[in-house]
Amino acid sequence: MNQHCKTKVIIDQLAIAPSCELSDIFQHFAHQPWAMLLDSATNQHIDARFDIMVAQPIATITTRQQQSTVWQQYAQGYSSTANPLILLENLQSELFVNCAAADELYSELPFLVGALGYFAYDLGRRFETLPEQHTAAYDSPDMAVGLYTWSVIKDRHNGHFFYCRLDNNPVFAAQHFEQLALKTKPTTAFSLTSPWQANVSESQYHSKLQQIDDYLRAGDCYQINFAQRFSAQYTGDEWQAYLALREANQAPFSAFIKLPDNSILSISPERFLSLKNGKVQSKPIKGTRPRSADPLCDQQAIEELLKSDKDRAENLMIVDLLRNDLSKHCQPHSVEVPALFKIESFAAVHHLVSTVIGRLDEHSTAYSLFQGAFPGGSITGAPKIRAMQIIDELEAHKRNIYCGSIAYFGIRQDMDSSICIRTLLCENNNIYCWAGGGIVLDSVASEEYQESLDKVSKILPLLNQLA
């Protein structure tokens, strides 16, 4: 395969109107296995500059528990029990050896070509010793990543579209995407065929939070993230469900992933880790208030969140955890917190967001940085390992994609990743959605329960209305 990749990446600007969305092009690929869209969903958020789509990978890696399976277009596939992230890093290095990005004019563009996919929360068992309380409830893998030789990217700052590809592997002509942007594709409607069911009742939720309170008072943890799962049955086209969700939520880290046997619909507002030119960033979210249609009430919710000692303490605990996680692979004294307790507002809720930065040390890579902080501290608690043990004990099912990450690893040693909150899994005509929050000593069970419902207030009711 190396002979196919000792080459440059060619970047062509496409003749597509700025008013066009990348999703208009992606709709023609949305039903192909391994087609993936990273989508800012028209959000004007500071982190919502680029949209990226890929399809038709030259290799894939899927991991289930201890076993990873590698498929390659130009070589024989194989299975391995090696660390899946090391396996992926080595495969990417092999397939893209000597690849170089052409034309520094486009140095701002992310990804270009490389690895893109998802990393489920339960993949963390490969990196830490954790209990195995539950049997597998899902067919969806613990990791599913494709290696891609082309991408289409939209820069939302100027409306420009770019077709990036290996110069000796022109899967499509640039004109192909220009023509697709002008066409629509017939689809099948999406609809639920059963009501949403939670995997815990409200009284059970309160009981679980009492158990967490006991652990907190015993000194096991300072904070524990606890979630409930909602499920329903559905029929129709998952892409149509995603389009409705993206429009209603406009989350900057939205994504749609189509695999052979499942689909991931993510409308996440949260960055996990990014890496560009050696600079590392994480933006943990802790602290939530519901939006109001009344501007005065909406502003009061912001002021209440900013002044909340409980939410600020909760946020600070995770900031400290992430400072520790980043310090494993960042240069000494480079980890800083330039923004603490900042308000970011989304369609359904206001969030309290902090920013942690660092500079990658010379002995680390994007993959080792990612593994060292995975899964993100904002959705585990602190200390992380003990919190994950308690989560596994108290939650009724495995999390799978929920609280994992969707990420790319580009050939320029760049990486970006989300935390998969507000994320749904579709498989076997079942759809799953989760919601939770960080529990601390002064948490009130009824308020935490309501907060979990607030977080899915523009998801569950919306999908109920589709037909």
C-alpha positions in Angstrom: 0.0 0.0 0.0 2.9 2.4 0.7 3.4 2.8 -3.0 0.0 4.4 -3.3 0.7 7.0 -0.6 4.2 8.4 -1.2 2.6 11.5 -2.5 1.3 14.9 -1.8 -2.2 16.0 -0.7 -3.8 18.2 -3.4 -6.3 20.8 -2.3 -8.7 22.3 -4.8 -11.2 25.1 -4.0 -14.6 24.1 -5.3 -17.0 26.3 -7.3 -19.8 25.9 -4.8 -22.0 28.8 -3.5 -21.2 29.8 0.2 -24.9 29.5 0.9 -24.6 25.7 0.3 -24.2 23.5 3.4 -21.7 20.6 3.4 -24.7 18.5 4.4 -26.2 19.2 1.0 -23.3 17.3 -0.5 -23.0 14.7 2.2 -26.7 13.6 1.8 -25.6 11.7 -1.4 -23.1 9.6 0.8 -25.1 9.4 4.0 -26.3 5.9 3.4 -22.9 4.5 2.5 -21.2 2.5 5.3 -18.3 4.4 6.7 -19.5 7.8 5.4 -18.9 10.4 8.2 -19.8 14.1 8.6 -18.3 16.5 11.2 -20.8 19.3 11.2 -21.0 22.7 13.0 -24.7 22.7 12.1 -24.7 26.4 11.0 -23.6 27.4 14.6 -21.7 30.7 14.9 -19.7 29.4 17.9 -16.0 30.1 18.0 -15.2 26.4 17.6 -17.6 26.0 14.6 -15.4 27.2 11.7 -15.0 24.0 9.6 -17.3 21.2 8.4 -15.6 17.9 7.2 -17.0 15.0 5.3 -15.3 11.7 4.3 -16.4 8.4 2.7 -15.0 5.2 1.1 -12.0 4.5 3.4 -9.0 2.5 2.2 -8.9 0.8 5.6 -11.0 0.4 8.7 -10.4 -0.7 12.3 -13.3 -1.9 14.5 -12.7 -2.9 18.1 -14.9 -5.1 20.3 -13.6 -5.7 23.8 -10.1 -7.2 23.4 -10.2 -7.8 19.7 -9.6 -5.4 16.8 -10.3 -6.2 13.2 -8.5 -4.5 10.4 -9.8 -4.3 6.9 -7.7 -3.0 4.0 -8.5 -2.2 0.4 -5.0 -2.9 -0.9 -3.8 -5.6 1.5 -5.1 -8.6 3.5 -7.0 -7.8 6.7 -6.1 -9.2 10.1 -7.1 -9.3 13.7 -5.1 -8.1 16.7 -5.4 -7.8 20.5 -2.9 -5.0 20.6 -3.8 -1.6 22.1 -6.3 -0.3 19.5 -5.0 3.3 19.5 -1.4 2.1 18.9 -2.7 -0.2 16.2 -4.5 2.7 14.6 -1.5 5.0 14.9 0.8 2.4 13.3 -1.7 1.7 10.5 -2.0 5.4 9.7 1.8 5.8 9.7 2.1 2.9 7.3 -0.7 3.9 4.9 0.3 7.6 4.8 4.1 7.4 4.9 5.8 10.4 3.3 2.5 12.1 2.7 2.8 15.9 2.7 0.2 18.6 2.6 0.7 20.8 -0.5 0.3 24.6 -0.5 0.7 26.5 2.8 -2.0 28.8 1.5 -4.4 26.4 3.1 -2.5 25.8 6.3 -5.6 26.7 8.4 -7.6 23.7 7.0 -8.0 20.8 9.4 -7.6 17.1 8.8 -7.2 16.9 4.9 -6.7 13.1 5.0 -6.1 10.5 7.7 -8.1 8.7 10.4 -11.6 9.6 11.5 -14.2 7.8 13.6 -15.5 7.2 17.0 -14.2 5.9 20.3 -16.8 4.6 22.7 -16.7 5.3 26.4 -16.2 1.6 27.0 -12.9 1.7 25.1 -11.5 3.1 28.3 -11.4 -0.4 29.6 -8.5 -1.1 27.3 -6.4 1.6 29.0 -7.4 1.2 32.7 -8.4 -1.6 35.0 -12.1 -1.3 35.4 -14.9 -3.7 36.4 -17.2 -5.4 33.9 -20.6 -5.3 35.5 -22.8 -5.5 32.4 -23.1 -7.7 29.4 -22.9 -6.1 26.1 -26.3 -4.5 25.2 -25.3 -3.1 21.8 -23.9 -4.4 18.5 -22.1 -1.1 18.0 -18.2 -1.5 18.3 -16.1 0.0 21.1 -14.1 1.8 18.3 -14.8 2.3 14.7 -12.3 4.3 12.6 -11.7 4.7 8.9 -8.5 5.7 7.1 -9.5 8.2 4.3 -7.6 9.4 1.3 -10.0 12.3 0.5 -12.2 14.8 2.3 -14.4 17.8 1.5 -14.2 20.7 3.9 -16.2 23.9 4.2 -14.6 26.9 5.8 -17.6 28.7 7.4 -15.6 32.0 7.8 -15.6 32.6 4.1 -18.0 30.0 2.7 -15.3 28.3 0.6 -15.4 24.6 -0.1 -12.2 22.5 -0.6 -11.6 19.0 -2.0 -8.5 17.4 -0.4 -7.1 14.2 -1.8 -3.9 12.2 -2.5 -2.7 13.3 -6.0 -2.4 9.7 -7.2 -5.7 8.6 -5.9 -8.4 10.9 -7.5 -11.5 9.0 -6.4 -13.6 11.8 -7.8 -13.1 14.8 -10.0 -13.7 18.2 -8.3 -16.7 18.7 -10.6 -18.4 15.7 -9.1 -19.0 17.5 -5.8 -19.9 20.8 -7.5 -22.7 18.9 -9.3 -23.9 17.1 -6.2 -24.3 20.4 -4.4 -27.0 21.3 -6.9 -29.0 18.0 -6.5 -31.3 16.7 -3.9 -31.7 13.0 -3.0 -35.0 11.3 -2.2 -35.1 9.9 1.3 -37.4 7.9 3.6 -39.0 9.6 6.5 -38.0 8.8 10.1 -40.5 8.1 12.8 -40.6 6.5 16.2 -42.8 3.4 16.6 -42.8 3.3 20.4 -42.7 5.8 23.3 -39.4 6.7 24.9 -38.5 4.5 27.9 -36.0 5.5 30.6 -33.8 2.7 32.1 -34.4 4.1 35.6 -37.6 5.6 37.1 -37.5 8.9 38.9 -37.5 7.2 42.3 -34.7 4.9 41.2 -32.8 7.9 40.0 -33.1 9.5 43.5 -32.0 6.2 45.1 -28.9 6.1 42.9 -28.0 9.6 43.8 -28.3 8.7 47.5 -25.8 5.9 46.9 -23.5 8.4 45.1 -23.9 10.8 48.1 -22.8 8.0 50.4 -19.6 7.5 48.3 -18.9 11.2 48.3 -19.2 11.4 52.0 -17.0 8.4 52.4 -14.3 10.2 50.5 -14.3 7.9 47.4 -14.7 10.8 45.0 -15.3 14.5 44.9 -17.7 14.3 41.9 -19.4 11.4 40.0 -21.2 11.7 36.7 -24.4 9.7 36.6 -26.6 9.2 33.5 -29.9 7.7 32.5 -30.6 6.1 29.1 -33.8 6.6 27.0 -34.7 4.2 24.3 -37.4 3.8 21.7 -38.0 1.8 18.5 -38.1 3.5 15.1 -38.4 3.1 11.4 -37.1 5.0 8.4 -34.0 7.1 7.7 -31.6 8.0 10.5 -30.2 10.8 8.3 -33.5 12.5 8.3 -33.6 12.3 12.1 -30.1 13.9 12.2 -31.1 16.8 9.9 -34.0 17.6 12.2 -31.7 17.4 15.3 -29.0 19.6 13.8 -31.4 22.3 12.8 -33.1 22.4 16.2 -29.8 22.3 18.3 -27.1 23.9 16.1 -24.4 22.4 18.2 -20.8 23.1 17.1 -19.5 19.5 17.4 -22.4 17.8 15.6 -21.6 14.6 13.6 -23.3 11.9 11.6 -21.6 8.5 11.3 -22.9 5.7 9.2 -21.5 2.2 9.8 -22.7 -1.1 8.3 -24.9 -2.0 11.2 -25.6 1.3 13.1 -25.7 5.0 12.9 -24.4 7.7 15.3 -26.3 11.0 15.5 -24.4 13.5 17.7 -25.3 17.1 18.5 -22.6 17.7 21.0 -21.6 21.2 22.2 -18.4 20.0 23.9 -14.8 19.8 22.7 -12.7 17.0 24.3 -9.2 17.7 22.9 -7.7 19.5 20.0 -4.1 19.6 18.7 -2.8 21.9 16.1 0.9 23.1 15.6 1.7 21.5 18.9 -0.9 23.5 20.8 -3.3 21.5 23.0 -6.8 22.6 24.0 -9.6 21.1 26.1 -12.9 22.8 26.9 -14.8 21.0 29.7 -18.5 21.7 30.3 -19.8 21.6 33.9 -22.9 23.6 34.9 -26.2 23.9 33.1 -29.3 26.0 33.1 -32.3 25.7 30.7 -33.0 28.3 28.1 -36.1 30.5 28.2 -38.1 32.1 25.4 -38.4 35.2 27.7 -35.2 37.3 27.2 -35.4 38.5 30.8 -35.7 35.0 32.3 -33.0 33.7 29.9 -30.6 36.4 31.2 -31.5 35.6 34.8 -30.6 31.9 34.2 -27.2 33.0 33.0 -26.7 35.2 36.0 -27.8 32.4 38.3 -25.3 30.0 36.6 -22.4 32.4 36.9 -23.1 33.0 40.6 -23.6 29.3 41.5 -21.0 28.2 44.0 -22.0 24.6 43.4 -21.6 24.7 39.6 -18.3 26.7 39.8 -16.9 24.1 42.2 -18.1 21.3 40.0 -16.4 22.9 37.0 -13.2 23.6 38.9 -12.9 19.9 39.9 -12.9 18.8 36.3 -10.5 21.6 35.2 -8.0 20.3 37.8 -8.5 16.8 36.6 -7.9 17.9 33.0 -4.8 19.9 34.0 -3.4 16.6 35.4 -4.4 14.6 32.3 -2.9 17.1 29.9 0.3 17.4 31.9 1.1 13.7 31.1 1.9 14.7 27.5 2.5 18.4 27.6 5.7 20.3 28.2 6.4 21.2 31.8 4.8 24.4 33.0 2.9 24.8 29.7 -0.6 23.7 31.0 -2.7 26.8 31.7 -6.3 27.8 32.2 -6.9 31.0 30.1 -10.7 31.0 30.5 -12.5 29.8 33.7 -16.3 29.7 34.2 -17.4 31.3 30.9 -21.0 31.1 29.6 -21.7 29.5 26.3 -25.3 29.4 25.2 -26.9 26.7 23.0 -30.4 26.0 21.7 -31.7 24.2 24.8 -29.3 25.2 27.6 -26.7 27.6 28.9 -23.4 25.9 29.9 -20.5 26.9 32.1 -17.3 26.2 30.1 -13.6 26.5 30.9 -10.6 26.2 28.7 -7.4 24.3 29.5 -4.4 24.6 27.2 -0.9 23.2 26.9 1.9 22.5 24.5 2.6 18.9 23.4 6.0 17.6 24.5 8.4 16.2 22.0 8.0 12.6 23.1 4.2 12.5 22.7 1.8 12.2 19.7 -1.8 13.1 19.2 -2.7 9.4 20.0 -0.8 9.3 23.3 -2.3 12.6 24.3 -5.8 11.3 23.4 -5.3 8.0 25.3 -3.9 9.8 28.4 -7.0 11.8 28.8 -9.7 9.3 27.6 -12.5 9.2 28.4 -12.9 12.9 29.2 -13.0 13.9 32.8 -16.1 16.1 32.4 -18.2 13.0 31.9 -16.6 10.7 34.5 -15.9 12.7 37.7 -12.9 13.0 40.0 -10.8 11.1 40.8 -11.5 9.5 37.3 -10.8 5.8 37.8 -12.8 5.5 41.1 -15.6 7.6 39.5 -15.7 5.2 36.5 -15.9 2.2 38.8 -18.9 3.7 40.6 -20.5 4.7 37.3 -20.2 1.1 36.2 -21.8 -0.1 39.4 -24.8 2.2 39.5 -25.7 2.8 35.8 -28.0 0.1 34.4 -26.3 -0.4 31.1 -23.0 0.2 29.4 -22.6 3.7 27.8 -21.2 2.7 24.5 -20.9 5.8 22.3 -22.3 8.1 25.0 -19.5 10.0 26.7 -17.0 8.6 24.3 -15.5 10.8 21.5 -15.7 11.4 17.8 -12.3 12.4 16.5 -10.0 12.9 13.6 -6.2 12.4 13.4 -4.8 14.2 10.3 -1.5 13.7 8.5 -0.2 17.1 9.9 -0.2 15.7 13.4 -3.4 17.7 14.0 -6.4 16.3 15.9 -9.8 17.4 17.1 -12.4 15.5 19.1 -15.7 15.9 20.8 -17.3 14.6 24.0 -20.3 12.5 22.9 -23.0 14.1 25.0 -26.3 14.7 23.3 -25.5 11.7 21.2 -27.8 9.0 19.9 -27.1 5.4 18.7 -29.3 3.8 16.1 -29.1 0.0 15.6 -31.6 -2.8 14.9 -34.4 -0.3 14.7 -33.7 0.8 18.3 -32.6 4.3 19.1 -30.8 5.2 22.4 -30.2 8.6 23.9 -28.5 9.4 27.3 -28.5 12.4 29.7 -26.7 12.9 32.9 -24.7 15.3 35.0 -22.0 15.7 37.6 -23.1 14.9 41.2 -21.4 16.6 44.1 -22.1 16.8 47.9 -24.5 19.7 47.6 -26.4 18.2 44.6 -30.2 18.1 45.0 -31.6 14.9 43.5 -34.8 16.5 42.1 -32.8 19.3 40.5 -30.3 16.9 38.9 -33.1 14.8 37.5 -34.7 17.8 36.0 -31.3 19.0 34.6 -30.9 15.6 32.8 -34.3 16.2 31.2 -33.4 19.8 30.2 -30.4 18.5 28.3 -32.6 16.3 26.0 -35.5 18.8 25.7 -34.7 19.5 22.1 -34.0 15.8 21.3 -36.7 13.4 22.6 -39.8 15.6 22.0 -38.5 16.6 18.5 -38.0 13.0 17.4 -41.5 12.2 18.7 -42.9 14.7 16.2 -41.2 13.3 13.1 -43.2 11.2 10.8 
